[in-house]
Amino acid sequence: MQLSIASLVLAAILPVAFAANCQNSGGVANGECVKFYGNSQCKGDPIGSYKPTCAGNCFKYDSYSSVFVSGDGTYGTDCVLYSDDNCSVEQTDTGNVVVGGGKCAAAPNAKSMKCYYRC
């Protein structure tokens, strides 16, 4: 079996593309992050995480109970959490978190969220 150079490059890039996006600490450069948890205190390992944008897309998940949001020290991250899976029944808002390590917001059995960064 022969592998082309393009196949090798793609194989090397894919793990990075699908790795968790939140690598830096909140409140520092590239620290913008949204992590979501199965408990209401943002404790333990998150269910998942992603870097928010200004698009405010509706992110859906079966069920989560809290989110931990952080900005990058210059620009903030703000999430609105919803109890339905269509981002229409608001449960809570994290507020705009710019500096510091981040903020945990509880939203028992939430199913969707819209998060904004640098808007």
Contact map, one row per residue, 1 for C-alpha under 8 A:
11100000000000000000000000000000000000000000000000000000000000000000000000000000000000000000000000000000000000000000000
11110000000000000000000000000000000000000000000000000000000000000000000000000000000000000000000000000000000000000000000
11111011000000000000000000000000000000000000000000000000000000000000000000000000000000000000000000000000000000000000000
01111111000000000000000000000000000000000000000000000000000000000000000000000000000000000000000000000000000000000000000
00111111100000000000000000000000000000000000000000000000000000000000000000000000000000000000000000000000000000000000000
00011111110000000000000000000000000000000000000000000000000000000000000000000000000000000000000000000000000000000000000
00111111111000000000000000000000000000000000000000000000000000000000000000000000000000000000000000000000000000000000000
00111111111100000000000000000000000000000000000000000000000000000000000000000000000000000000000000000000000000000000000
00001111111110000000000000000000000000000000000000000000000000000000000000000000000000000000000000000000000000000000000
00000111111111000000000000000000000000000000000000000000000000000000000000000000000000000000000000000000000000000000000
00000011111111100000000000000000000000000000000000000000000000000000000000000000000000000000000000000000000000000000000
00000001111111110000000000000000000000000000000000000000000000000000000000000000000000000000000000000000000000000000000
00000000111111111000000000000000000000000000000000000000000000000000000000000000000000000000000000000000000000000000000
00000000011111111100000000000000000000000000000000000000000000000000000000000000000000000000000000000000000000000000000
00000000001111111110000000000000000000000000000000000000000000000000000000000000000000000000000000000000000000000000000
00000000000111111110000000000000000000000000000000000000000000000000000000000000000000000000000000000000000000000000000
00000000000011111110000000000000000000000000000000000000000000000000000000000000000000000000000000000000000000000000000
00000000000001111111000000000000000000000000000000000000000000000000000000000000000000000000000000000000000000000000000
00000000000000111111100000000000000000000000000000000000000000000000000000000000000000000000000000000000000000000000000
00000000000000000111111000000000000000000000000111000000000000000000000000000000000000000000000000000000000000000000000
00000000000000000011111000000000100000000000000011100000000000000000000000000000000000000000000000000000000000000000000
00000000000000000001111110000011110000000000000011100000000000000000000000000000000000000000000000000000000000000000000
00000000000000000001111110000010000000000000000000000000000000000000000000000000000000000000000000000000000000000000000
00000000000000000000011111011110000000000000000000000000000000000000000000000000000000000000000000000000000000000000000
00000000000000000000011111110010000000000000000000000000000000000000000000000000000000000000000000001000000000000000000
00000000000000000000000111110111100000000000000000000000000000000000011110000000000000000000000000111100000000000000000
00000000000000000000000011111011000000000000000000000000000000000000011111000000000000000000000001111100000000000000000
00000000000000000000000111111110000000000000000000000000000000000000001110000000000000000000000000100000000000000000000
00000000000000000000000100111111000000000000000000000000000000000000000110000000000000000000000000000000000000000000000
00000000000000000000000101011111000000000000000000000000000000000000000100000000000000000000000000000000000000000000000
00000000000000000000011111111111100000000000000000000000000000000000011110000000000000000000000000000000000000000000000
00000000000000000000010001101111110000000000000000110000000000000000111100011000000000000000000000000000000000000000100
00000000000000000000110001000011111000000000000011110000000000000001111000001000000000000000000000000000000000000000000
00000000000000000000010000000001111100000000000011110000000000000011110000000000000000000000000000000000000000000010000
00000000000000000000000000000000111110000000011111000000000000000011100000000000000000000000000000000000000000000000000
00000000000000000000000000000000011111000100011110000000000000011111000000000000000000000000000000000000000000000000000
00000000000000000000000000000000001111110110111100000000000000011110000000000000000000000000000000000000000000000000000
00000000000000000000000000000000000111110100011000000000000000111100000000000000000000000000000000000000000000000000000
00000000000000000000000000000000000011111110000000000000000000011100000000000000000000000000000000000000000000000000000
00000000000000000000000000000000000011111110000000000000000000001100000000000000000000000000000000000000111100000000000
00000000000000000000000000000000000000111110000000000000000000000100000000000000000000000000000000000001110000000000000
00000000000000000000000000000000000111111111010000000000000000000111000000000000000000000000000000000001100000000000000
00000000000000000000000000000000000010111111110000000000000000000000000000000000000000000000000000000000000000000000000
00000000000000000000000000000000000000000111110000000000000000000000000000000000000000000000000000000000000000000000000
00000000000000000000000000000000000010000011111000000000000000000000000000000000000000000000000000000000000000000000000
00000000000000000000000000000000001111000111111110000000000000000000000000000000000000000000000000000000000000000000000
00000000000000000000000000000000001111000000111110000000000000010000000000000000000000000000000000000000000000000000000
00000000000000000001000000000000001110000000011111000000000000000000000000000000000000000000000000000000000000000000000
00000000000000000001110000000000111100000000011111100000000000000000000000000000000000000000000000000000000000000000000
00000000000000000001110000000000111000000000000111110000000000000000000000000000000000000000000000000000000000000000000
00000000000000000000110000000001110000000000000011111000000000000000000000000000000000000000000000000000000000000000000
00000000000000000000000000000001110000000000000001111101000000000000000000001000000000000000000000000000000000000011100
00000000000000000000000000000000000000000000000000111111000000000000000000000000000000000000000000000000000000000011110
00000000000000000000000000000000000000000000000000011111000000000000000000000000000000000000000000000000000000000011111
00000000000000000000000000000000000000000000000000001111100000000000000000000000000000000000000000000000000000000001000
00000000000000000000000000000000000000000000000000011111110000000000000000000000000000000000000000000000000000000111000
00000000000000000000000000000000000000000000000000000011111000000000000000000000000000000000000000000000000000000110000
00000000000000000000000000000000000000000000000000000001111100000000000000000000000001100000000000000000000000011110000
00000000000000000000000000000000000000000000000000000000111110000000000000000000000000000000000000000000000000011100000
00000000000000000000000000000000000000000000000000000000011111000000000000000000000011000000000000000000000000111000000
00000000000000000000000000000000000000000000000000000000001111110000000000000000000010000000000000000000000000110000000
00000000000000000000000000000000000000000000000000000000000111110000000000000000000010000000000000000000000000100000000
00000000000000000000000000000000000001000000000000000000000011111000000000000000000000000000000000000000000011100000000
00000000000000000000000000000000000111100000001000000000000011111100000000000000000000000000000000000000001111100000000
00000000000000000000000000000000000111110000000000000000000000111110000000000000000000000000000000000000011111000000000
00000000000000000000000000000000000111111100000000000000000000011111000000000000000000000000000000000001111101000000000
00000000000000000000000000000000011110000100000000000000000000001111100000000000000000000000000000000001111000000000000
00000000000000000000000000000000111100000100000000000000000000000111110000000000000000000000000000000111100000000000000
00000000000000000000000000000001111000000000000000000000000000000011111000001110000000000000010010000111000000000000000
00000000000000000000000001100011110000000000000000000000000000000001111100011000000000000000000011111110000000000000000
00000000000000000000000001110011100000000000000000000000000000000000111111111000000000000000000011100100000000000000100
00000000000000000000000001111111000000000000000000000000000000000000011111110000000000000000000001100000000000000000000
00000000000000000000000001111010000000000000000000000000000000000000001111110000000000000000000001110000000000000000000
00000000000000000000000000100000000000000000000000000000000000000000001111110000000000000000000001100000000000000000000
00000000000000000000000000000000000000000000000000000000000000000000001111111000000000000000000001000000000000000000110
00000000000000000000000000000001000000000000000000000000000000000000011111111100000000000000000111100000000000000000110
00000000000000000000000000000001100000000000000000010000000000000000111000111110000000000000001111000000000000000011110
00000000000000000000000000000000000000000000000000000000000000000000100000011111000000000000111110000000000000000011100
00000000000000000000000000000000000000000000000000000000000000000000100000001111100000000000111100000000000000001111000
00000000000000000000000000000000000000000000000000000000000000000000000000000111110000000111110000000000000000001110000
00000000000000000000000000000000000000000000000000000000000000000000000000000011111000100111100000000000001001111100000
00000000000000000000000000000000000000000000000000000000000000000000000000000001111111111111000000000000001001111000000
00000000000000000000000000000000000000000000000000000000000000000000000000000000111110101110000000000000001011110000000
00000000000000000000000000000000000000000000000000000000000000000000000000000000011111111000000000000000000001110000000
00000000000000000000000000000000000000000000000000000000000111000000000000000000011111110000000000000000000000110000000
00000000000000000000000000000000000000000000000000000000010100000000000000000000010111111000000000000000000000010000000
00000000000000000000000000000000000000000000000000000000010000000000000000000000111111111100000000000000000000011100000
00000000000000000000000000000000000000000000000000000000000000000000000000000000010111111100000000000000000000000000000
00000000000000000000000000000000000000000000000000000000000000000000000000000000011101111110000000000000000000000000000
00000000000000000000000000000000000000000000000000000000000000000000000000000001111000111111100000000000000000000000000
00000000000000000000000000000000000000000000000000000000000000000000000000000001111000001111100000000000001001000000000
00000000000000000000000000000000000000000000000000000000000000000000000000000001110000000111110000000000111000000000000
00000000000000000000000000000000000000000000000000000000000000000000000000000111100000000111111000000000100000000000000
00000000000000000000000000000000000000000000000000000000000000000000100000000111000000000001111110000011100000000000000
00000000000000000000000000000000000000000000000000000000000000000000000000001110000000000000111110000000000000000000000
00000000000000000000000000000000000000000000000000000000000000000000000000011110000000000000011111000000000000000000000
00000000000000000000000000000000000000000000000000000000000000000000111000011100000000000000011111100110000000000000000
00000000000000000000000000100000000000000000000000000000000000000000011111111000000000000000000111110100000000000000000
00000000000000000000000001110000000000000000000000000000000000000000011111010000000000000000000011111100000000000000000
00000000000000000000000001100000000000000000000000000000000000000000010010000000000000000000000001111100000000000000000
00000000000000000000000011100000000000000000000000000000000000000000010000000000000000000000000000111110000000000000000
00000000000000000000000001100000000000000000000000000000000000000001111000000000000000000000000011111111000000000000000
00000000000000000000000000000000000000000000000000000000000000000001110000000000000000000000010010001111100000000000000
00000000000000000000000000000000000000001100000000000000000000000111100000000000000000000000010000000111110000000000000
00000000000000000000000000000000000000011100000000000000000000000111000000000000000000000001110000000011111000000000000
00000000000000000000000000000000000000011000000000000000000000001110000000000000000000000001000000000001111100000000000
00000000000000000000000000000000000000010000000000000000000000011110000000000000111000000011000000000000111111000000000
00000000000000000000000000000000000000010000000000000000000000011100000000000000000000000000000000000000011111000000000
00000000000000000000000000000000000000000000000000000000000000111000000000000000001000000000000000000000001111100000000
00000000000000000000000000000000000000000000000000000000000000111100000000000000111100000010000000000000001111110000000
00000000000000000000000000000000000000000000000000000000000111110000000000000000111110000000000000000000000011111000000
00000000000000000000000000000000000000000000000000000000011110000000000000000000111111100000000000000000000001111100000
00000000000000000000000000000000000000000000000000000000011100000000000000000011110000100000000000000000000000111110000
00000000000000000000000000000000000000000000000000000001111000000000000000000011100000100000000000000000000000011111000
00000000000000000000000000000000010000000000000000011101110000000000000000001111000000000000000000000000000000001111100
00000000000000000000000000000000000000000000000000011111000000000000000000001110000000000000000000000000000000000111111
00000000000000000000000000000001000000000000000000011100000000000000001000111100000000000000000000000000000000000011111
00000000000000000000000000000000000000000000000000001100000000000000000000111000000000000000000000000000000000000001111
00000000000000000000000000000000000000000000000000000100000000000000000000000000000000000000000000000000000000000001111
